[in-house]
Amino acid sequence: MMELTVTLDFACRGCESPVGVTVQCSGAGLRQEAGTVAAVNVPCPNCGQVNELLFEPTGVVRSVRLYRCLRVVPEPSLN
């Protein structure tokens, strides 16, 4: 099984502060083939907003967007 340690630097989408994170990746999907992309959710240490990063195994950040948590809110019963 292949393992990589990747350092990613990006600007938070919530407050635009610079953020750096080091992630440990493993698995057969990490082969350095064209088009390989991984994802990780990283909270900003400044504002707390969670950023979803899409990145290549080489450490190139492809996309940073706000993480949208789809929580289902229960509705009260009519009984």
N, C-alpha and C positions, 0 to 999 in steps of 0.2 A: 504494500500500500504506500502510495506517495504522500509525503507530508511537506508542507511549506509554511514558513513564517513570513507574513507580508505586512509591511508598514504602509498605512494609508493616511494621507493628509488631505483635508477638505474643509470647506467653509460650511458652517451650520446653516441650514435653510431657514431656521427660526430667527436667529439673531446675527447671522453672518460672521460669527467669531471663528477663528481658525481652530480646528480640532485635529488631533492626531491619534491614531489607534493602531495597535499591532494585533493581528489576528493569526491564529494557528489553524491552518486548513489541512484536511486529509481526505483521501479518497481517490478512486480511479479516475474521476472526472477532472482531476487537476492536470492532466497531461497538457502540455503547452501547445495545444492545437488551436488553430484560428477559430474564433467565435466562442471560446470557453469563457463563461462569465459566472461569478459567484455573487452571493448577496449576504449582507449582514446588517443588522439593526444596531445603531450606536446612539446612546443618549448623549446630548451635549452637556458637558460639565458646567457650562455657564447658565443656560436657560432651562435645561431639562428636557427640551424637545427631542423626540426620537427621530433620527435620520436613517433612511434606508439607503445603503450604498450598494451599487452594482459595480463590481471591479473584475479585472482580469488577473490571472495568477501571477502576472509580471509586476503587479502593484499599480497598474494604471486604473484610476477611478473613471468609470464610464458615466455614472449618473449618481446624483444625490437628490433625494426627494424626501419630503416629510412622510413619516410612516403613519398610515391611517389604520387605526385599530377598529375593526368592524365588530363592535360588541352588540349583541342582541339585548335590547331592554325588554324585560318581561312586562306584559300588559296586565292590569288587574282583571280578575274574573268578573263577569256580569252576574254571577250567582249571589 
